[in-house]
């Protein structure tokens, strides 16, 4: 530490109240014209206050006495003390109110602004009420710094007592400040209005094109934070004409090259917002071209800014994929990237991968899978498997890469590869079963529940193609009672599948496993599934094969995208902390006002994700209704069958007898394993605990 900071460090020592009191009340003699003794004492007091030494509250009366000294540095420290301890000693704090009121009329604008700011920060009722009347005058103060401070003070008072502000004309006066000749004052007034609008349920913030055009005009004259306030306010402008939206977007585009990350991200948000009101594909394509370079530039910033930019890129890529379509190389991981940056880059690489760049992507992922960080390696292996599902022509190349990684015999790589290969089998049935033997060679490497469950699923699903499937399954069954419920569910289903496909190999195994599942467990899912299989195998299982071995629901790599409504909302808050979580804003910040696109003649409804999703949903419903009408007789027969089965007792259902009896052996089929009871889900882990968009 050097300079002023190094000199001030000596004040951060626990002080005694009596000694500080003497120093504070010392006159310092005639030579001490700059009140150096008092300044040193106040610095010690503020340092102790910062260190949460609440003994300093005993000095409150002495601090109040010092407030009248006409010295800006002393007033700053005294007012800081007042704000910190006013709640603890409100009766003593009130003695400072007349001094603050006098300072509001001081000839020095810095003291006027300081007094006003202090008044608004004191959480005592009398201070809040005493702020309103002087605030009205200071909103029209000749000094722009005081007017700027007064504009922010309105929002602060609104935070204390919204009714007090709404009953006064402070909001109207604040609104009039938008016509101020000083750009800093205008941006401050906008920031205050936005803050009030965010907290209020009764106030509506609207900006017409004339006002929007005016505030955009003063953007270059504002500070970087003033520019952020103005750009933020532009999201309250609802274009009534597509030409207006395009013109405004073009006028703010130069802010994309600003050095401040907040300005850049807020500008991106406004342009994305205005795109919803532009009908020209050419204009939108031009704007998308402008959005790419600033996002890439943000990746040269610190890791925290990088992470925010990357999380926002995930959103932008879903809403406007053309923005980053040709920039996959910039998202390749660097050796010194933090893990949270690497994982987010991995998600972007997956989303940008296509047939043209898949070889380059797989080469990169192959390198990632050999790194030291186990968590990142696992994610990389999963990404390779997901790419096989996403890009069908590249599936063979992805599988070859996975087999190369499996050949390393590294335990966690083998286990992740096993999990993703299971999903590849589901995506491409009867195509890549030749690699099952490779998986079986690495059974000893599997010690994690998810990997075990995946391998067990493979054994059960392809029991008729694996020569020693019953032996492999028996090895897993030996540790039944020590396994997790996830593995037990997989074993239960795989055992029944083995019996269906090779009855003679599993005649003795099925009753044993069903008995374990129904009698030796306290897990309701396992017990219910066991009873379900027992019923299925014991009572008229003629239709079971169609249910169990029928075509499975399609598995895709795209099912984890944000839902359209959430995506629309998230694109309206690009650059904010909410986008890091990739969840609806109100689930993260409950008091935040939800953002929605406002209707207007210029709104391109047919291009909105929510509108397209609604149309698709209506088509699905219509198809389902048509299918339902066409299959009415099938449904009637099914209802009649289950009604007859439901009326029987457990004993009559055959639960007390072996489900492998000769009567039914030739027609035994089982329900396919899924995550829930008799349910097949396309994907699992839609969003993991880290808020990842894609659960690699």
Secondary structure, 3 states (H helix, E strand, C coil): CCHHHHHHHHHCCCCCHHHHHHHHHCCCCCCCCCCHHHHHHHHHHHHHHHCCCHHHHHHHHHHHHHCCCCCHHHHHHHHHHHHHHCCCCHHHHHHHHHHHHHHCCCCCHHHHHHHHHHHHHCCCHHHHHHHHHHHHHHCCCCCHHHHHHHHHHHHHHHHHCHHHHHHCCHHHHHHHHHHCCCHHHHHHHHHHHHHHHHHCCCCCCCECHHHHHHHHHCHHHCCHHHHHHHHHHHHHECCCCHHHHHHHHHHHHHHHHCCCHHHHHHHHHHHHHHHCCCCCHHHHHHHHHHHHHHHHHHCCCCHHHHHHHHHHHHHHHHHCHHHCCCCHHHHCCCCCCCHHHHHHHHHHHHHHCCCCCHHHHHHHHHHHCCCCCHHHHHHHHHHHHHHHHHCHHHHHHHHHHHHHHHCCCCHHHHHHHHHHHHHHHHHCCCCCHHHHHHHHCCHHHCCCHHHHHHHHHHHHHCCCCCCCHHHHHHHHHCCHHHCCHHHHHHHHHHHHHHHHHCHHHCHHHHHHHHHHHHHCCCCHHHHHHHHHHHHHHHCCHHHHHHHHCCCCCCCCCCCCCCCHHHHHHHHCCCCCCHHHHCCCHHHHCCCCCCCCCCCCCCCCHHHCHHHHHHHHHHHHHHHHHHHHHHCHHHHHHHHHHHHHHHCCCCCCCCCCCCCCCHHHHCCCCCCCCCCECCECCCCCCCCCCCCCCCCC
